[in-house]
Amino acid sequence: MTVEITSEFVTLRAGGTLIVLAASKGGRARMVYAGPDLQSASPEDLVALAARQHAPGGPEQPIAPSLLNCIGTGHPSPPGLLAHSRSQHWALDPRVAGVKVSAPGQVTILTRDEPSGLMVGHSIALCEASGVANFATALSTNTDTDFALEWCSALCLPLDPRFSRLTSFTGKWAREFQTEELAPIRGSFLRENRAGRTSHDSYPGFYCGTDTTGEGHGVAAAFHLAWNGNHRLRLDRLADETFSLQAGELLLPGEITITKGMSYVTPTLLASFSDEGYGAATRGLHRWLRANRLKPDLPRPVHYNTWEAVYFDQTPGRLFALAKQAAEVGAERFVLDDGWFGARRNDRAGLGDWHVSDAIYPDGLKPLADHVRSLGMEFGLWFEPEMVNPDSDLYRAHPDWVLEMDEVEPIASRHQLPVDMTLPVVRDYLFERIDSLVSDLGIAYIKWDMNRDIQHPGGADGRPAAHRNAKAIQLLLDRLREAHPDLVIESCSSGGARADYAMLERTDRVWTSDNNDARARHAIMRGAGYFLPLEVLGNHVGPKTCHITGRRFPMHFRAGTAVFGHMGMELDLAKENDADRAVLAKAIDLYKAHRALIHSGDYYRLETASHINAIGVVSANRDEALYQVAILDQHPAPHPPRLHFAGLGRDRRYRLAIEWPEHHAAEISTFTGSALMDYGLQLPQSLPDTCLIYHLKEER
């Protein structure tokens, strides 16, 4: 890793990425280059190569972009910073006041708008392990002038003008992380989220590439905004073909005011650049997340969650039996879902009353927790701390503890209202309840749910509180992590509606989707894998008939699908026959045998026909790999296509074996990596809804 600062330029190099900024004191800071490393290229080379002549009909001197393209600079792109002081000082033009190395591999460029006194600090960092760039902007003032902030991007980041393809990520409840391919754009692409959470339909990330970029070749870039609340992403291609990105928090009117003694810091924008295709950009993000957010070597026990087995019918005897059956097939963690507290016999009542129900559990939950541990499993519990039912003791006692807007009718959703997490008394109540239960019951795992959008985030002071509420959630989670460092927390939000890197700074697992349909799950997991490594993606074996889609799948397909991810179960084992329970147990054994590889290996998406989904994980030294191939529909040709593996050592020889379905398990032969990748393996004839798992081990 290198950081070089001269009177004119700032240069950062790490992990195959190069960032060059112009930052002359008194001038406008600007990004000269951000992308894959250009070996031996100097800042002066890049500036000279990018020099432009006068454009007829335009300014006499071309207006160079700056880090936020403020209105005062006159740059024609949409400004990345909009702020004013009582309708004055709206044409901001911050100039460089200084540059400092603020941390290893990180610089801060300090700028100041002299007429107004607004100070803007740009933080730029590179991660040595991944080459991923981090960008954030901080606003402050040491004057008595107050600034109303309307918009601040983490950066206005110039992009490679060759980028002509955009992949964005959208979806809905039970159909998260769907990829959306967009052709070249002129003008603006805008995606906004006002859900009060990361959202199902507007994931804060996207990929850029060219018409010829593939998984393993071509220039590409991946971007993610690490924020668990409202956000805005935009891409702008101007008439002169320059292309740039903005990403930041979507602020409601009057939400942020910059005053003396306080500051506002944007969410961090992460960028992974690649000249080896989309796959390398993905692996960069995964490496960054593992190095900077995830607990190292965190065990990922096989999960059993009670929800689709019992729903609200929490009969202790039935749960005791389920725990025994779960342990028998190989579960290592047992999680009791919604329905254990207060008057919570359905979703209309009891939410917020975080006391174990005496009516269901006259002896409390300790007998169940002890029973689970006696079977060799951890005990986990479901919470939805951020919501309350109007029909609850909590709401009757504290109707003022909810987010609402005066003179605006609340929007009903799931029979619940959002709790005002900005109130310290609310956070204290929730912390006391969760902390007590974790301590008293020896809880090892929490499923932290959040099941509705927040349309009216009004605080007790009448001001919009979306920003403050998102920050307050972080505060409560941080407090719990500090009190219980070994507690594992899952981020669930009616499935995958809060699966961002800000939450993964405080949680350890994402519930990828409420949809356990094994066929649908492949698209969901593939989409999520663009940003999240397999070890954080909960992937469960559901019932034979999916409760959401109504489709039926054999156990071999259900279980084989769940192996790639953080494997779990969410089905009534008493309704599965002996043969299917035996198949499930073998799939769990397969997961355990390869868990270390699945959860640490480099992730590859294989390029296949649309009716096949194939992914793989390859060990860091390329001596072992595991690939999952799902046949999702009939093969259009008489014979299946060849499968081209990826990520292997070209000159190495691998022993190839099929390990799933277990009745087809067999060693095929040994082959070179180049033959497996470039020539490919002929797939066997398989019916739709078949999941094949291949294991490769280097032969020495």
Secondary structure, 3 states (H helix, E strand, C coil): CEEEECCCEEEEEECCEEEEEECCCCCCCEEEEEEECCCCCCHHHHHHHCCCCCCCCCCCCCCCCCCCCCHHHCCCCCCCEEEEECCECCCCCCEEEEEEEEECCEEEEEEEECCCCEEEEEEEEECCCCCCEEEEEEEEECCCCCEEEEEEEEEEEEECCCCCEEEEEEEECCEEEEEEEECCCCEEEEEEECCCCCCCCCCCEEEEECCCCCCCCECEEEEEEECCCCEEEEEEECCCCCEEEEEEECCCCCCEEECCCCEEECCEEEEEEECEHHHHHHHHHHHHHHHHCCCCCCCCCCEEECHHHHCCCCCHHHHHHHHHHHHHHCCCEEEECCCCECCCCCCCECCCCCCECCCCCCCCCHHHHHHHHHCCCEEEEEECCCEECCECHHHHHCCCCECCCCCCCCCCCCCCEEECCCCHHHHHHHHHHHHHHHHHHCCCEEEECCCCCCCCCECCCCCECHHHHHHHHHHHHHHHHHHCCCCEEEECECCECCCCHHHHCCCCEEECCCCCCHHHHHHHHHHHCCCCCHHHEEEEECCCECCCCCCECCHHHHHHHHCCCEEEECCCHHHCCHHHHHHHHHHHHHHHHHHHHHCCCEEEECCCCCCEEEEEEECCCCCEEEEEEEECCCCCCCCCCEECCCCCCCCCEEEEEEEECHHHCEEEEEEEHHHHHHHCEECCCCCCCEEEEEEEEECC
